[in-house]
Amino acid sequence: MRTTKILTRSLLISYLLSALLLTLLAFGLYRLKLSPSRVSAGIYGIYGISCFIGGMLAGKGLPNRRFFWGLLSGLLYFLVLALMSFLLHKGLETDTKTLTLILAACAGCGTVGGMVS
């Protein structure tokens, strides 16, 4: 039960952070007229930062096997993201290469966050 609560909290904070950072990125897109490649890089960076923070929170809350809990936090972040995208768009609009890159970024950053916590 404690594990579920800590992972849920880390995911919630990760998504709140993502919402804040994506809002700032949208403002930057509007004001600075950013190119699509910079926006795409910014989105990947936001996923990475959010998963890193989520992994840190999971690792701090669950001190044994912190890297595993960070990895799990990153994977759960990706799964919720993919599920919501699937439900909203009635399918996944991105290709396998992009999905694999996002999955690796979320899992890797979550793992690193768990290890440094």
MDAnalysis code that builds the backbone (N, CA, C; Angstrom):
import MDAnalysis as mda
import numpy as np

u = mda.Universe.empty(351, n_residues=117, atom_resindex=np.repeat(np.arange(117), 3), trajectory=True)
u.add_TopologyAttr("name", ["N", "CA", "C"] * 117)
u.add_TopologyAttr("resid", np.arange(1, 118))
u.add_TopologyAttr("resname", ["MET", "ARG", "THR", "THR", "LYS", "ILE", "LEU", "THR", "ARG", "SER", "LEU", "LEU", "ILE", "SER", "TYR", "LEU", "LEU", "SER", "ALA", "LEU", "LEU", "LEU", "THR", "LEU", "LEU", "ALA", "PHE", "GLY", "LEU", "TYR", "ARG", "LEU", "LYS", "LEU", "SER", "PRO", "SER", "ARG", "VAL", "SER", "ALA", "GLY", "ILE", "TYR", "GLY", "ILE", "TYR", "GLY", "ILE", "SER", "CYS", "PHE", "ILE", "GLY", "GLY", "MET", "LEU", "ALA", "GLY", "LYS", "GLY", "LEU", "PRO", "ASN", "ARG", "ARG", "PHE", "PHE", "TRP", "GLY", "LEU", "LEU", "SER", "GLY", "LEU", "LEU", "TYR", "PHE", "LEU", "VAL", "LEU", "ALA", "LEU", "MET", "SER", "PHE", "LEU", "LEU", "HIS", "LYS", "GLY", "LEU", "GLU", "THR", "ASP", "THR", "LYS", "THR", "LEU", "THR", "LEU", "ILE", "LEU", "ALA", "ALA", "CYS", "ALA", "GLY", "CYS", "GLY", "THR", "VAL", "GLY", "GLY", "MET", "VAL", "SER"])
u.atoms.positions = np.array([
    [0.826, -1.194, 0.000],
    [0.000, 0.000, 0.000],
    [0.871, 1.259, 0.000],
    [1.918, 1.253, 0.831],
    [2.815, 2.404, 0.901],
    [3.496, 2.632, -0.442],
    [3.885, 1.565, -1.106],
    [4.551, 1.672, -2.401],
    [3.627, 2.326, -3.420],
    [2.388, 1.898, -3.456],
    [1.417, 2.452, -4.395],
    [1.210, 3.940, -4.145],
    [1.127, 4.306, -2.897],
    [0.918, 5.717, -2.540],
    [2.109, 6.568, -2.983],
    [3.303, 6.083, -2.755],
    [4.498, 6.848, -3.125],
    [4.628, 6.963, -4.640],
    [4.382, 5.864, -5.363],
    [4.452, 5.918, -6.828],
    [3.366, 6.824, -7.403],
    [2.184, 6.773, -6.838],
    [1.100, 7.638, -7.308],
    [1.454, 9.102, -7.080],
    [2.022, 9.404, -5.918],
    [2.431, 10.773, -5.618],
    [3.519, 11.241, -6.577],
    [4.488, 10.371, -6.858],
    [5.573, 10.771, -7.766],
    [5.036, 11.000, -9.182],
    [4.093, 10.187, -9.619],
    [3.496, 10.386, -10.943],
    [2.678, 11.669, -11.006],
    [1.918, 11.935, -9.958],
    [1.111, 13.144, -9.921],
    [1.992, 14.386, -9.993],
    [3.058, 14.398, -9.219],
    [3.973, 15.539, -9.244],
    [4.663, 15.639, -10.602],
    [5.014, 14.504, -11.197],
    [5.630, 14.514, -12.527],
    [4.701, 15.135, -13.559],
    [3.438, 14.774, -13.512],
    [2.486, 15.321, -14.484],
    [2.169, 16.780, -14.220],
    [2.141, 17.195, -12.974],
    [1.945, 18.613, -12.675],
    [3.134, 19.435, -13.181],
    [4.335, 18.915, -12.976],
    [5.525, 19.576, -13.484],
    [5.497, 19.633, -15.013],
    [5.075, 18.554, -15.642],
    [4.966, 18.533, -17.103],
    [3.986, 19.593, -17.591],
    [2.854, 19.706, -16.910],
    [1.857, 20.699, -17.313],
    [2.421, 22.108, -17.216],
    [3.133, 22.382, -16.133],
    [3.732, 23.705, -15.952],
    [4.779, 23.985, -17.041],
    [5.664, 23.027, -17.262],
    [6.732, 23.226, -18.250],
    [6.189, 23.288, -19.678],
    [5.162, 22.498, -19.983],
    [4.560, 22.559, -21.320],
    [3.854, 23.891, -21.546],
    [3.272, 24.438, -20.487],
    [2.656, 25.762, -20.592],
    [3.717, 26.818, -20.892],
    [4.851, 26.727, -20.204],
    [5.950, 27.658, -20.476],
    [6.490, 27.488, -21.898],
    [6.561, 26.247, -22.363],
    [7.017, 25.998, -23.729],
    [6.032, 26.579, -24.741],
    [4.743, 26.439, -24.477],
    [3.733, 27.008, -25.373],
    [3.844, 28.534, -25.400],
    [4.095, 29.129, -24.253],
    [4.295, 30.576, -24.210],
    [5.530, 30.967, -25.020],
    [6.596, 30.181, -24.875],
    [7.805, 30.427, -25.657],
    [7.558, 30.267, -27.149],
    [6.754, 29.309, -27.517],
    [6.404, 29.096, -28.920],
    [5.639, 30.306, -29.455],
    [4.737, 30.810, -28.654],
    [3.923, 31.957, -29.059],
    [4.752, 33.236, -29.151],
    [5.561, 33.503, -28.123],
    [6.297, 34.756, -28.055],
    [7.581, 34.753, -28.898],
    [8.281, 33.633, -28.915],
    [9.588, 33.586, -29.567],
    [9.570, 32.954, -30.948],
    [8.420, 32.477, -31.356],
    [8.271, 31.837, -32.672],
    [9.310, 30.731, -32.867],
    [9.329, 29.786, -31.927],
    [10.290, 28.687, -31.964],
    [10.017, 27.771, -33.147],
    [11.080, 27.187, -33.680],
    [10.941, 26.259, -34.794],
    [10.384, 24.927, -34.288],
    [9.752, 24.149, -35.178],
    [9.204, 22.851, -34.753],
    [10.248, 21.910, -34.163],
    [11.486, 21.967, -34.646],
    [12.515, 21.079, -34.107],
    [12.864, 21.464, -32.672],
    [12.870, 22.756, -32.373],
    [13.138, 23.190, -30.995],
    [11.979, 22.837, -30.070],
    [10.778, 22.946, -30.569],
    [9.617, 22.576, -29.759],
    [9.653, 21.080, -29.461],
    [9.966, 20.274, -30.457],
    [10.065, 18.834, -30.268],
    [11.151, 18.490, -29.254],
    [12.291, 19.121, -29.361],
    [13.377, 18.891, -28.399],
    [12.951, 19.333, -27.002],
    [12.214, 20.430, -26.926],
    [11.714, 20.904, -25.644],
    [10.755, 19.923, -25.000],
    [9.902, 19.321, -25.814],
    [8.953, 18.328, -25.293],
    [9.697, 17.117, -24.752],
    [10.695, 16.628, -25.491],
    [11.489, 15.496, -24.998],
    [12.208, 15.860, -23.710],
    [12.733, 17.080, -23.655],
    [13.395, 17.539, -22.438],
    [12.441, 17.603, -21.259],
    [11.217, 18.046, -21.503],
    [10.219, 18.108, -20.435],
    [9.877, 16.707, -19.944],
    [9.733, 15.764, -20.860],
    [9.494, 14.372, -20.440],
    [10.641, 13.886, -19.562],
    [11.866, 14.178, -19.982],
    [13.031, 13.729, -19.227],
    [13.110, 14.356, -17.844],
    [12.907, 15.660, -17.765],
    [12.952, 16.357, -16.467],
    [11.858, 15.832, -15.546],
    [10.671, 15.669, -16.078],
    [9.545, 15.195, -15.257],
    [9.795, 13.784, -14.740],
    [10.321, 12.913, -15.583],
    [10.601, 11.541, -15.145],
    [11.766, 11.508, -14.160],
    [12.747, 12.370, -14.349],
    [13.863, 12.448, -13.411],
    [13.364, 12.846, -12.023],
    [12.529, 13.870, -11.960],
    [11.979, 14.322, -10.678],
    [11.083, 13.230, -10.078],
    [10.275, 12.585, -10.903],
    [9.436, 11.489, -10.411],
    [10.264, 10.338, -9.874],
    [11.362, 10.011, -10.559],
    [12.262, 8.959, -10.088],
    [12.932, 9.330, -8.782],
    [13.302, 10.603, -8.645],
    [13.900, 11.063, -7.380],
    [12.901, 10.927, -6.235],
    [11.678, 11.332, -6.470],
    [10.662, 11.245, -5.420],
    [10.371, 9.792, -5.046],
    [10.302, 8.923, -6.050],
    [10.064, 7.509, -5.768],
    [11.245, 6.915, -5.009],
    [12.470, 7.274, -5.398],
    [13.656, 6.762, -4.728],
    [13.780, 7.246, -3.293],
    [13.393, 8.478, -3.039],
    [13.442, 9.006, -1.666],
    [12.396, 8.320, -0.786],
    [11.236, 8.047, -1.359],
    [10.168, 7.429, -0.574],
    [10.370, 5.945, -0.343],
    [11.065, 5.296, -1.259],
    [11.294, 3.851, -1.176],
    [12.800, 3.603, -1.246],
    [13.489, 3.636, -0.107],
    [14.956, 3.650, -0.103],
    [15.627, 2.368, -0.597],
    [14.952, 1.239, -0.600],
    [15.549, 0.001, -1.116],
    [15.304, -0.097, -2.617],
    [16.331, -0.452, -3.385],
    [16.255, -0.597, -4.844],
    [15.734, 0.676, -5.511],
    [16.358, 1.789, -5.170],
    [15.903, 3.082, -5.672],
    [15.904, 3.155, -7.192],
    [16.903, 2.561, -7.837],
    [16.946, 2.589, -9.298],
    [15.731, 1.902, -9.895],
    [15.287, 0.798, -9.269],
    [14.115, 0.078, -9.766],
    [12.856, 0.934, -9.651],
    [12.684, 1.605, -8.499],
    [11.484, 2.423, -8.303],
    [11.510, 3.634, -9.225],
    [12.694, 4.174, -9.497],
    [12.813, 5.253, -10.468],
    [12.458, 4.787, -11.872],
    [12.953, 3.599, -12.228],
    [12.613, 3.005, -13.526],
    [11.119, 2.785, -13.637],
    [10.528, 2.225, -12.602],
    [9.086, 1.965, -12.621],
    [8.298, 3.263, -12.726],
    [8.747, 4.295, -12.041],
    [8.088, 5.598, -12.131],
    [8.138, 6.132, -13.562],
    [9.297, 6.039, -14.216],
    [9.428, 6.480, -15.602],
    [8.580, 5.660, -16.562],
    [8.538, 4.351, -16.343],
    [7.716, 3.495, -17.203],
    [6.230, 3.783, -17.030],
    [5.807, 4.002, -15.797],
    [4.403, 4.335, -15.548],
    [4.043, 5.679, -16.169],
    [4.960, 6.632, -16.080],
    [4.753, 7.932, -16.720],
    [4.515, 7.734, -18.221],
    [5.382, 6.940, -18.858],
    [5.233, 6.679, -20.289],
    [3.922, 5.966, -20.597],
    [3.578, 4.951, -19.798],
    [2.361, 4.193, -20.070],
    [1.110, 5.062, -19.959],
    [1.047, 5.905, -18.951],
    [-0.103, 6.812, -18.817],
    [-0.136, 7.790, -19.985],
    [1.021, 8.316, -20.363],
    [1.122, 9.237, -21.493],
    [0.647, 8.562, -22.784],
    [1.111, 7.346, -23.031],
    [0.721, 6.618, -24.244],
    [-0.765, 6.257, -24.218],
    [-1.266, 5.858, -23.060],
    [-2.685, 5.507, -22.941],
    [-3.579, 6.717, -23.202],
    [-3.228, 7.856, -22.619],
    [-4.028, 9.061, -22.835],
    [-3.978, 9.492, -24.296],
    [-2.815, 9.404, -24.910],
    [-2.682, 9.741, -26.322],
    [-3.530, 8.795, -27.183],
    [-3.488, 7.518, -26.842],
    [-4.273, 6.522, -27.571],
    [-5.761, 6.806, -27.457],
    [-6.226, 7.117, -26.241],
    [-7.651, 7.371, -26.026],
    [-8.112, 8.676, -26.680],
    [-7.296, 9.711, -26.616],
    [-7.686, 10.999, -27.184],
    [-7.670, 11.008, -28.701],
    [-6.722, 10.290, -29.295],
    [-6.579, 10.298, -30.751],
    [-7.130, 9.045, -31.407],
    [-7.703, 8.149, -30.605],
    [-8.234, 6.874, -31.111],
    [-7.160, 6.089, -31.859],
    [-5.970, 6.104, -31.317],
    [-4.820, 5.410, -31.880],
    [-3.563, 6.212, -31.614],
    [-2.424, 5.596, -31.839],
    [-1.153, 6.290, -31.645],
    [-0.742, 6.922, -32.967],
    [-0.532, 8.240, -32.946],
    [-0.197, 8.953, -34.170],
    [1.295, 8.962, -34.481],
    [2.106, 8.530, -33.532],
    [3.551, 8.558, -33.744],
    [4.048, 7.197, -34.206],
    [5.223, 7.199, -34.802],
    [5.794, 5.952, -35.292],
    [6.525, 5.214, -34.167],
    [6.934, 4.004, -34.452],
    [7.579, 3.151, -33.458],
    [8.904, 3.735, -32.986],
    [9.647, 4.344, -33.890],
    [10.937, 4.929, -33.527],
    [10.755, 6.039, -32.489],
    [9.782, 6.905, -32.690],
    [9.526, 7.993, -31.749],
    [9.043, 7.459, -30.414],
    [8.143, 6.479, -30.445],
    [7.666, 5.873, -29.197],
    [8.804, 5.225, -28.419],
    [9.694, 4.557, -29.124],
    [10.838, 3.923, -28.471],
    [11.763, 4.966, -27.850],
    [11.959, 6.078, -28.548],
    [12.795, 7.156, -28.020],
    [12.177, 7.759, -26.753],
    [10.874, 7.990, -26.768],
    [10.198, 8.551, -25.595],
    [10.232, 7.556, -24.443],
    [10.005, 6.288, -24.726],
    [10.062, 5.258, -23.690],
    [11.454, 5.202, -23.065],
    [12.491, 5.237, -23.897],
    [13.869, 5.190, -23.382],
    [14.183, 6.428, -22.541],
    [13.723, 7.592, -22.987],
    [13.966, 8.821, -22.228],
    [13.269, 8.772, -20.877],
    [12.014, 8.346, -20.863],
    [11.264, 8.277, -19.600],
    [11.879, 7.248, -18.652],
    [12.168, 6.066, -19.159],
    [12.734, 5.014, -18.314],
    [14.133, 5.389, -17.834],
    [14.956, 5.905, -18.722],
    [16.318, 6.265, -18.352],
    [16.376, 7.405, -17.349],
    [15.616, 8.444, -17.588],
    [15.626, 9.588, -16.666],
    [15.013, 9.225, -15.318],
    [13.989, 8.389, -15.318],
    [13.426, 7.927, -14.064],
    [14.423, 7.100, -13.271],
    [15.159, 6.241, -13.952],
    [16.175, 5.418, -13.306],
    [17.284, 6.276, -12.699],
    [17.780, 7.233, -13.462],
    [18.834, 8.121, -12.971],
    [18.313, 8.920, -11.769],
    [17.085, 9.405, -11.866],
    [16.503, 10.135, -10.741],
    [16.421, 9.284, -9.497],
    [16.033, 8.028, -9.652],
    [15.992, 7.125, -8.504],
    [17.365, 6.862, -7.912],
    [18.384, 6.769, -8.769],
    [19.729, 6.482, -8.286],
    [20.354, 7.665, -7.556],
    [20.052, 8.878, -7.959],
    [20.663, 10.030, -7.299],
    [19.875, 10.519, -6.087],
    [18.717, 9.916, -5.865],
    [17.901, 10.373, -4.717],
    [18.527, 9.999, -3.389],
])
